[in-house]
């Protein structure tokens, strides 16, 4: 079960996500649903189409079990299937 304490080991696809801080300041404020994930990035479905956002150097706000959580993307840099095994 997903919880704020173990979110880094769970599936992120399907969650609502907001970029709250990033090295590339133009990414701040992007929000939507995570529709795919690679080792280095999330693909987020926004109102204006899909956006690819790098994990490294970016902080994300996720909602898990009706609880807001801010997580640094650097923690999530790994292939999804490898990160889930950790």
C-alpha positions as CSV (number, residue, x, y, z in Angstrom):
1,X,0.0,0.0,0.0
2,X,1.3,3.5,-0.9
3,X,2.0,5.8,2.0
4,X,4.1,8.9,2.4
5,X,6.8,6.9,4.1
6,X,7.3,4.4,1.3
7,X,6.3,6.2,-1.9
8,X,9.7,6.0,-3.4
9,X,9.3,2.2,-3.6
10,X,5.9,2.3,-5.3
11,X,4.3,3.0,-8.6
12,X,4.0,6.7,-9.4
13,X,2.1,6.3,-12.7
14,X,-1.5,7.4,-12.2
15,X,-0.9,9.8,-9.4
16,X,-1.6,13.6,-9.6
17,X,1.7,15.5,-9.5
18,X,2.8,19.2,-9.4
19,X,6.3,20.5,-10.1
20,X,7.0,22.8,-7.1
21,X,10.7,23.5,-7.7
22,X,13.2,22.8,-10.5
23,X,16.6,23.8,-11.9
24,X,14.6,24.8,-15.0
25,X,12.3,27.4,-13.6
26,X,10.0,27.2,-16.6
27,X,8.8,23.8,-15.3
28,X,7.5,25.0,-12.0
29,X,3.7,24.8,-11.9
30,X,3.3,22.0,-14.4
31,X,0.6,19.7,-13.0
32,X,-1.4,16.7,-14.1
33,X,-1.4,12.9,-14.0
34,X,1.8,10.9,-14.4
35,X,1.1,8.7,-17.5
36,X,4.6,7.2,-17.9
37,X,8.0,7.1,-16.3
38,X,11.5,6.5,-17.4
39,X,14.7,6.3,-15.5
40,X,15.3,10.0,-15.8
41,X,11.9,11.6,-16.3
42,X,8.1,11.6,-15.7
43,X,5.7,12.1,-18.6
44,X,2.8,14.2,-17.2
45,X,-0.6,14.6,-18.9
46,X,-1.5,18.2,-18.5
47,X,-4.5,20.2,-19.9
48,X,-2.2,21.3,-22.8
49,X,-0.9,17.8,-23.6
50,X,2.0,15.6,-22.4
51,X,5.1,17.2,-20.8
52,X,8.3,15.4,-20.1
53,X,9.9,16.6,-16.8
54,X,13.3,15.4,-15.6
55,X,13.4,13.9,-12.1
56,X,16.9,15.2,-11.3
57,X,17.0,18.7,-9.8
58,X,13.2,18.8,-9.5
59,X,10.8,18.6,-6.5
60,X,7.3,17.2,-6.9
61,X,4.2,17.5,-4.8
62,X,2.2,14.2,-4.8
63,X,-1.1,13.4,-3.2
64,X,-1.0,10.0,-1.4
65,X,-3.9,8.8,0.6
66,X,-5.4,12.3,0.8
67,X,-2.1,13.6,2.2
68,X,0.2,16.0,0.3
69,X,3.8,15.0,0.0
70,X,6.8,16.8,-1.4
71,X,9.5,14.6,-2.7
72,X,12.8,15.4,-4.4
73,X,13.1,13.8,-7.9
74,X,16.7,12.9,-7.2
75,X,15.4,10.1,-4.9
76,X,13.3,8.7,-7.7
77,X,16.1,8.6,-10.4
78,X,16.1,4.9,-11.3
79,X,14.2,2.7,-13.7
80,X,10.7,2.2,-12.2
81,X,11.1,-1.6,-12.0
82,X,14.4,-1.2,-10.2
83,X,13.2,1.5,-7.8
84,X,10.2,-0.7,-6.8
85,X,12.5,-3.6,-5.9
86,X,14.6,-1.5,-3.4
